[in-house]
Amino acid sequence: MSDTKEKDILRGGQFLVKETKCEDVFTLEDLNEEQKMMRESTKEFVDRELWAHWERFEKKDYAYTEECMRKAGELGLLSVAVPEAYGGMGMGFVSTMLVCDYISGATGSFSTAFGAHTGIGTLPITLYGTEEQKQKYVPKLATGEWFGAYCLTEPGAGSDANSGKTKAVLSDDGKYYSITGQKMWISNAGFCNLFIVFARIEDDKNITGFIVENDSENGISFGEEEKKLGIHSSSTRQVFFNETKVPVENMLSERGNGFKIAMNALNVGRIKLAAACLEAQRRVIGEAIKYANERIQFKTPIINFGAIKAKIADMATNVYVDEAACYRAAKNIEDRIAIREASGNSHQEAELKGVEEYAIECSILKVAVSEHVQHTTDEGIQVFGGMGFSADTPMESAWRDARISRIYEGTNEINRMLSVGMLVKKAMKGHVDLLGPATAVGEELMGIPSFETPDFSEVLSEEKDLIVRLKKVFLMIAGSAVQKFGPDLEKHQMLLMAASDILIQTYMAESAILRTEKNAKRFGEEAQAAQIAMSKLYLYRAVDIVQQKGKEAIVSFAEGDEQRMMLMGLKRFTKYTNQPNVVKLRTQIADKVAADNGYTFD
Ligand SMILES: Cc1cc2nc3c(=O)[nH]c(=O)nc-3n(C[C@H](O)[C@H](O)[C@H](O)COP(=O)(O)OP(=O)(O)OC[C@H]3O[C@@H](n4cnc5c(N)ncnc54)[C@H](O)[C@@H]3O)c2cc1C
């Protein structure tokens, strides 16, 4: 149980308008002994069962994925998030993130199977199931006796998930529903025992969720395994339901509640997918730096070349920042769940609301981390040169496996739009006060700027000041855009994309700075020298993106004096007093990673 008080933790999206103190963020350095043990046993499992056999995953050995899933079940790795009452370990949200994180290192095939089972395949029952449904199904799913899959997508219903054509028709005697329809891209379809299926009853506006047992004699059949770019041993098939009989007691929640269930399961899925892109990055960096330290060209190890150092520095920086943001949000969710439980909510209700509260952060993380893993694996190939292009090295499969993360759990385009859209909605409902701070930014722009030279002598103080100003850029642009377009803002997608990039960069950069500041205070600045450099480097890159996206957004909708004033604001809010020496920062980071012969900041 958390000892954090409600007043200390921000509501979802509030990071933008309220200051977060470094003492209030949770970091990987704050793990307790139990969490560290969980991490170690997950790593051992990955080394022994997955990493040692990664070629098998490339050779489409689906049976091996299933075998490893069973072994993970035996070790308890499938039950971390499941409440004790249903045979699980009932560990906190941070622990469940740790397992998703460290299990993702060796192959995307396994982390997809793991995520589809423990996340979207099990969660809809633990979050929305009746007591009977939970008692009947969850213990089997928790141990790996049964595996789950999630059937939302259809040929005509992808991003527009509520538009599915699968039908559920109530029998004349009112005892069962008959489900007919075609689902596609279903992970774990080849070996699952149970499906969460979304179907429409009559002409309902919204779909309804059902628990459907896999039974070949009940009108269920499959397409062939999909031939995919990556995650070769993750089973992905079409699933056909032909008058499949499902008892009425297997409806999840209420009629018409399926879209809500689908979206809430995806919120959890998104932050866990982000976690599942962390260890994948660390291992790629580990392999890349070992290669760069050993590979000799022009009579010197290639790590001595600035061009290679720059890559290593950026790769390490990305995952350091991602860790900071993922665990910051994970602990916010864990604390929010604890607060809700303490105020009388059932665990089920508390978890549901706790994650929903941070849906904005979940979308931000999904986009940022999935794009970082893409970049990291791409540069991993480049460090390996021709060998990186060879299927004999793990770089090639890591690059292909990473690609799916930008597509499933809601594409990155959808999540970008959601992040800003949800924030604006929260503001309209009065949950986050955007209007007040946005008005204050407008007034600040009309006033005379201060010409005093600020004192930035304390570590990361200029960076923290810049974060405050990046938030002002978002408020300035989003505030004016909402005023100008009102509800029609959602039609201006390019503007929303630009605004979401500003939001994403701000959250990620702030998370890294707070993590480093907290650690510098307790472990000393010298011990955190590389982490300070990474935080500065990421912020520098974030400021560049904010400048570019900010300009794009402002010019798209503001004209004349308004445009001039906002562009001037953008310049003022993104200005460094002391320009960082990025070459020096990258050299410092790369030298540390090279000396450690791996990524050692987690
Ligand atoms: C390997 C794999 C495993 C999967 N596993 C599962 C699973 O287990 N269960 C399941 O239900 N589904 C699963 N999916 C499906 C996945 O969630 C969908 O592919 C994803 O949601 C995108 O839908 P789509 O493929 O139909 O693309 P579309 O929705 O057709 O999108 C195509 C492009 O258009 C963009 N786009 C769509 N709508 C908009 C909009 N309103 N505004 C702007 N841009 C838009 C998208 O961002 C994308 O770039 C899986 C997919 C893959 C490839």
The ligand as an SDF file (V2000), in Angstrom:
LIG
                    3D

 53 58  0  0  0  0  0  0  0  0999 V2000
    0.9030   -8.1070  -35.6280 C   0  0  0  0  0  0  0  0  0  0  0  0
   -0.3960   -7.5230  -35.2160 C   0  0  0  0  0  0  0  0  0  0  0  0
   -1.0330   -7.9630  -34.0790 C   0  0  0  0  0  0  0  0  0  0  0  0
   -2.2700   -7.4620  -33.7100 C   0  0  0  0  0  0  0  0  0  0  0  0
   -2.9230   -7.9870  -32.6190 N   0  0  0  0  0  0  0  0  0  0  0  0
   -4.2270   -7.6420  -32.4030 C   0  0  0  0  0  0  0  0  0  0  0  0
   -5.0130   -8.3240  -31.4140 C   0  0  0  0  0  0  0  0  0  0  0  0
   -4.5160   -9.2050  -30.7030 O   0  0  0  0  0  0  0  0  0  0  0  0
   -6.3030   -8.0000  -31.2840 N   0  0  0  0  0  0  0  0  0  0  0  0
   -6.9060   -7.0360  -32.0400 C   0  0  0  0  0  0  0  0  0  0  0  0
   -8.0990   -6.7940  -31.8760 O   0  0  0  0  0  0  0  0  0  0  0  0
   -6.1900   -6.3470  -32.9770 N   0  0  0  0  0  0  0  0  0  0  0  0
   -4.8720   -6.6430  -33.1860 C   0  0  0  0  0  0  0  0  0  0  0  0
   -4.1490   -5.9940  -34.1480 N   0  0  0  0  0  0  0  0  0  0  0  0
   -4.7950   -4.9670  -34.9350 C   0  0  0  0  0  0  0  0  0  0  0  0
   -4.2700   -3.5650  -34.6640 C   0  0  0  0  0  0  0  0  0  0  0  0
   -4.7200   -3.1170  -33.4420 O   0  0  0  0  0  0  0  0  0  0  0  0
   -4.7020   -2.6930  -35.8530 C   0  0  0  0  0  0  0  0  0  0  0  0
   -3.9140   -3.0770  -36.9500 O   0  0  0  0  0  0  0  0  0  0  0  0
   -4.5510   -1.2060  -35.5600 C   0  0  0  0  0  0  0  0  0  0  0  0
   -5.4810   -0.7900  -34.6080 O   0  0  0  0  0  0  0  0  0  0  0  0
   -4.7440   -0.3720  -36.8270 C   0  0  0  0  0  0  0  0  0  0  0  0
   -5.8960   -0.7280  -37.5130 O   0  0  0  0  0  0  0  0  0  0  0  0
   -5.8050   -1.0450  -39.0870 P   0  0  0  0  0  0  0  0  0  0  0  0
   -4.7030   -2.0140  -39.2890 O   0  0  0  0  0  0  0  0  0  0  0  0
   -7.1430   -1.4080  -39.5710 O   0  0  0  0  0  0  0  0  0  0  0  0
   -5.3500    0.3030  -39.7390 O   0  0  0  0  0  0  0  0  0  0  0  0
   -6.2960    1.5170  -40.1770 P   0  0  0  0  0  0  0  0  0  0  0  0
   -7.2160    1.8650  -39.0730 O   0  0  0  0  0  0  0  0  0  0  0  0
   -6.9000    1.2210  -41.5050 O   0  0  0  0  0  0  0  0  0  0  0  0
   -5.2280    2.6700  -40.3270 O   0  0  0  0  0  0  0  0  0  0  0  0
   -4.4140    2.8560  -41.4900 C   0  0  0  0  0  0  0  0  0  0  0  0
   -3.6810    4.1820  -41.3290 C   0  0  0  0  0  0  0  0  0  0  0  0
   -4.6430    5.2580  -41.2530 O   0  0  0  0  0  0  0  0  0  0  0  0
   -4.4650    5.9780  -40.0530 C   0  0  0  0  0  0  0  0  0  0  0  0
   -5.7660    6.3960  -39.5510 N   0  0  0  0  0  0  0  0  0  0  0  0
   -6.8520    5.6260  -39.3120 C   0  0  0  0  0  0  0  0  0  0  0  0
   -7.8540    6.3680  -38.8330 N   0  0  0  0  0  0  0  0  0  0  0  0
   -7.4040    7.6280  -38.7530 C   0  0  0  0  0  0  0  0  0  0  0  0
   -7.9560    8.8560  -38.3120 C   0  0  0  0  0  0  0  0  0  0  0  0
   -9.1990    8.9630  -37.8050 N   0  0  0  0  0  0  0  0  0  0  0  0
   -7.1940    9.9550  -38.3790 N   0  0  0  0  0  0  0  0  0  0  0  0
   -5.9350    9.8880  -38.8340 C   0  0  0  0  0  0  0  0  0  0  0  0
   -5.3490    8.7620  -39.2530 N   0  0  0  0  0  0  0  0  0  0  0  0
   -6.0720    7.6390  -39.2110 C   0  0  0  0  0  0  0  0  0  0  0  0
   -3.7660    5.0220  -39.0840 C   0  0  0  0  0  0  0  0  0  0  0  0
   -3.0510    5.7080  -38.0810 O   0  0  0  0  0  0  0  0  0  0  0  0
   -2.8620    4.2600  -40.0390 C   0  0  0  0  0  0  0  0  0  0  0  0
   -1.6940    4.9830  -40.2700 O   0  0  0  0  0  0  0  0  0  0  0  0
   -2.8800   -6.4470  -34.4900 C   0  0  0  0  0  0  0  0  0  0  0  0
   -2.2220   -5.9800  -35.6290 C   0  0  0  0  0  0  0  0  0  0  0  0
   -1.0120   -6.5050  -36.0060 C   0  0  0  0  0  0  0  0  0  0  0  0
   -0.3750   -6.0040  -37.2650 C   0  0  0  0  0  0  0  0  0  0  0  0
  1  2  1  0
  2  3  1  0
  2 52  2  0
  3  4  2  0
  4  5  1  0
  4 50  1  0
  5  6  2  0
  6  7  1  0
  6 13  1  0
  7  8  2  0
  7  9  1  0
  9 10  1  0
 10 11  2  0
 10 12  1  0
 12 13  2  0
 13 14  1  0
 14 15  1  0
 14 50  1  0
 15 16  1  0
 16 17  1  0
 16 18  1  0
 18 19  1  0
 18 20  1  0
 20 21  1  0
 20 22  1  0
 22 23  1  0
 23 24  1  0
 24 25  2  0
 24 26  1  0
 24 27  1  0
 27 28  1  0
 28 29  2  0
 28 30  1  0
 28 31  1  0
 31 32  1  0
 32 33  1  0
 33 34  1  0
 33 48  1  0
 34 35  1  0
 35 36  1  0
 35 46  1  0
 36 37  1  0
 36 45  1  0
 37 38  2  0
 38 39  1  0
 39 40  1  0
 39 45  2  0
 40 41  1  0
 40 42  2  0
 42 43  1  0
 43 44  2  0
 44 45  1  0
 46 47  1  0
 46 48  1  0
 48 49  1  0
 50 51  2  0
 51 52  1  0
 52 53  1  0
M  END
$$$$
